[in-house]
Amino acid sequence: MFIDAGLFIKVFVYIVGGIMPFVYNYYFVKRKAAEVRNTKEANKLVTQSTVESKLPKNTSVEPITLSNTLSLQYIHGQESDTKGALAPLYVLLVIDQNTMNNPETLNKVISNVPKIVGSFENSLARSKAEEI
Amino acid sequence: MRKSIIRKFFGILGPGLISAVSGLEITNIGAFSYVGATYGYKLLWVIVFASSIMALLQQLAVHVSVYTRDGLVTEIKKIIGKEVTSILIALLILANIVTLEINLVGVAFTLQQLASIPWILGLVSISLIILAVSLQKEYRYLERILTIISLVLSVYIAVMFLYIVENPEEVGKIVWNITVPPDAEFKELFTDILAIFGAAAAPYALIFQSSSVIMKDMRFEDVPEEFLDIFTGLIFATFASISIAVVAAAYAPSNASSIYDIILALRALGPYAVILFSIGVFASSILAIEAIILCNAYIVFEYRCSTSSLGDVVTSKLYSIVSFITVVLSALFAFIHVYLRGNSGFVSLVKDSSILISFTSWVPALMIVVLYWKIGEEASSFVKIVSTLIVGGLIAINLAGIIALIDL
């Protein structure tokens, strides 16, 4: 059985030129929008985990000394053979003096860091899984 | 569960049907009736093809506008410069004036058919009414009424259903002709295919798509939902257009030339056909005309002031000036067009105008595709290539059309 080449070309142009780009573009933008949504959710979590404290009146501000560093063991490397080693994730904490002078709040902020990093890791893993 | 599905279905059906039917201006009705009456189902696939391309361009217009947060004219001016942009917008304004002109002629001819009012008198009266409405600036209430009235045109869908119920064997033929382009001498049908592209194009729709995105301050996450709306619109608009062609193929005379021949397609409705057709065409054409006037003012305003707010446009002095010039030029074009064509009938007038609109339909398409290439990683490479080929193809077939017409 032979396929009519002329008919095949016409149907091909009709579908690839007319209908397919329209449908493909919908799924392409849908995937991109899901990525944007995930990133925004992660950013929202960072904003929500901000802890504020007020400096008590007549309190002098002392110079800050870094006494300890926190090491995070997470799978932030994208490839399985570079887990956290070749692609370390740096977390920069911007802490104001009010928080710095309040040990309880400072503890809260630092203890939230793994949670924030975890949410990033989850969203990364989710988008990776969607791509696959 | 079942209730919510039914509610969802009617939630989509209602707005989809309203926007599709109210968008059926006389250009579409005339062009699709002519195609159906002359070629039967042979060119149904062109309607689907042209509508899909328009829907893709609408998608790209939304995507580009969400990314740039500016109107198409403002953005394209930054890329290709003021001088070239001015040529493009002049062509776009011309396409709008031609669309308006054929709508004016359509309404005037319909009035002549309905109440024996001479078309010249009808044309002048309609032009004055339209000018008065657009200068009033606030006509949202009237717009709603006209949209509801234009729903009368859904009689085309009803008549098509009646026809396929009586002739169930036609369903297979219709579906086959929509899905598979039939063997035909495309060279002979060339200008008619261009006319379908022109009727489906509506360049002003792309400008409004972009403006609505900016006015709604749409976020990128909302774009897929907007794409679904465009998809629903595509389905309904194509369905309505196909129903016109099918009804014309079934009932209109094969050498349809006058507005009476177009109305004959609805003869299943008996004496109500003329009245229903006239009311529907009158409402939908006035809706289209007001949108076109607003679009012209919007383009000129954006070119001069780089703003994308429709509110600013309507309250500006420029709006009144552009409205006046657009209506006067359209009425003048209408007189010249009818005079030049003599007594060749309304269908040939629609064909001329649709071909002219098709010649300029690539202008907004080109603007959108150029901007789409600029949005970088957010754009799909496949869509970039296909849309470039589409615009290239549109320019090529229109150039070929101009050459063919000059030869004729």
Interface residues (C-beta under 8 A of the other chain):
Chain A: G6 L7 K10 V11 Y14 V16 G17 G18 I19 M20 P21 F22 Y24 N25 Y26 F28 V29 K30 K32 A33 V36 R37 K40
Chain B: W45 V48 F49 S52 I53 A55 L56 Q59 L60 H63 T179 V180 P181 D183 F220 E221 D222 V223 P224 F227 L228 F231 L234 E378 S380 F382 V383 V386 S387 L389 I390 G393
